[in-house]
Amino acid sequence: MNAKLASTMRLIAIIGAFLPLALSPPALADPPAAKNFVAHLSGTEEVPENNCLGQGEAIFKLNADATQLSFRVIASNIDNVVQSHIHLAPAGTNGPIVLFLYGLVPSGGGSQNGVLSEGTATADDLIGPLTGQPLSALVTNLKAGNAYVNVHTNDGVPPSNTRCGDIPGGEIRGQIQTAGPR
């Protein structure tokens, strides 16, 4: 066998030895932690359910070091919004308020169509059973599906709970879900 052929065969043998490594899929790292959360809000998610036409969306993004939670609450086709919060409880159950997202503002405010509120929350903003706890306590509940957003309405005319736009206990609600790591 001549030297050139021997050299070529060695090269083919080396390539053949390393080819499976080159074609193997890369080892997967742990998936990134969830940093985005979302809730679709409607009267059908309320407890008790209502047939009001209001709809909404709440969007949350956790910063890189998990110390700040940015939020935007959008509400449309709803009247007399007075406040909005995150509550702790699974779907179908009412629970305590742990973070204000909007309000308290005077009742009878009229029609709402668009961004209701946006901001950034930290551990210092937590209330109720999460008072004094790190923001990670809220994030743990978000990831577990144990938190919801509620938008409350009040027309300011007694008695309350007489119609849409006058449901102080909450007119639209949505369970917060993980939306991805980004």
N, C-alpha and C positions, 0 to 999 in steps of 0.2 A: 504494500500500500504506500502510495507516495505521501509526502509530508503535508501537501495541501489538502488531500482527502482526509488524512488523519486529523488535521486541525479543524476541518469543517465538521467532522463527526463529533469531536469533543465539544464544539460550540453547540451543536444540535443536542447533545446529551445534557449540557449545562442548561440550555433553554428549557428542555423538557423537564428537568428537575425543578426549575423555579416557576414554570408556567402555572401549575395548580395554585401556587401562592398568589400570583398576579391576578388570576381569575376569580379567586375567592372573594365573597362579599366582605366588606370591612366589618370588624367586630362592632356591635352596636353598643353605644354608651347608654347609660340610664336616660330615659326620656326626660326632657326638660320639665321643670315644675310648672304647673298651671299659673298663668299670670293674668289671664283675661277671663271675665265672667260676664254673663248677660242674663236678663230676665225679660220675658214678654209679659206685659200687664194687661189684664182684662177683668171684667166683672165676673166672668165665669170661674175665675180662680179664687174669688173672695169666699170667706166663710162667715156668714152664709152667702151663697152665690146670688148675684143680681143680674138683671138683664139690661143694664145701662150700656150705652154704646161706646163709652170711653175706651181708649186703647193707649198703650204706652210701651216704652222700651227703656230699660236701665242697662247701662254699659259701664263696666268697671275694668281698670287696668292697674295691676300691682307694679310698683317700681322695682328695679333690679335688686335692691337690698331689702325688699319687703317691708319698708317702713312707711310707705305712703300708698294710698289707694285713691286713684283718680276716678271720678265718676261723672256721668252725664245721665240725666233723667229727662226723657221726652214723653210728653203726654198730649193727646189730641182728642178732640170731640168730647171734652169734659168741662164742666163748669164749676166755679167756686172752690178751686183747690186751695186748701189751707195749710197742708203739710204733707211731707213724704218722709219715709224712714226705711231703714233695714230692720226687720224683726227676726228673732230666732225662733224657728219652729219648722217642722217638716210640712210638706204639702197637706192641705186639709185641716190644719190645726193653727189656731191663733197663738202668738207668742209675744214676748216682751220686746220693746224697742231697744236697739243697741247702737243705732247711729242715725242722726238727723241728716237728711239729704236736702230738705226744703222746709222753710217755715219755722215757726208758726206765723202766719199772716192773718189779717182780719178776714172774717167770713164775707161772703157775697162778692167775691172778686171778679165774677164774670167768666167768660169763655177762655179756655186754654187750648192752644194748638201750636205745638212746637217744643223747643227746649224749655223745660220747667226749671232745671237747675243744673249746675256743673261746678265741680270743685275738686279739692283734694282733702282726704281725711287721714289722720294719724291716730296713734294709740290714745292721744290726749282727747280725741273727740268721742271715744267710746263711752256709752252710758249703760245704765241698767246692770244686768248681770255681768257685763264685760268691763265695767268701770275699773280702772287701775290695771287692766291686763294689757299685754302687748298686742299689736295689730294682728299677730299670727293667730291669736285666739279667734278673731273674726274670720280670718282666711281659712282656718281649719273648718269652720262651720260652712263657709261658702263652698269649699271643695266637697264637703259631705252632703250637700243639698239640704242643709238644715237652716237656711235663711231665705227670706223673701223680702221683696220691696212692696210697699203699700202706699197708695196715694189716697189721701183723705179729703173729703169735701164737706162744705157747710154753707148754706145760703143765708144763715143768720136770722132766719125767721122760725120761731118756735111753732110746733114741735119739730124735732129733727127726725131724720129717716123717713121723710114723706115722699121723696122722689129722687131721681138722678140729679146730681149737683148738691145733694143734701144728705150725704151718708158719712157722718163724722168717724165711724168705725173703720171706714175704708171702702172706696168705690171701685178701684182697680188694684189688682195684685198680681205678682208673678214670682214664682220660685226661681232663685238664682242658680244658674248652671255654669259649669266650666265651659269656656269657649276656646281655649287653646293656650299654648305656651308663649307665643310671640314675644 
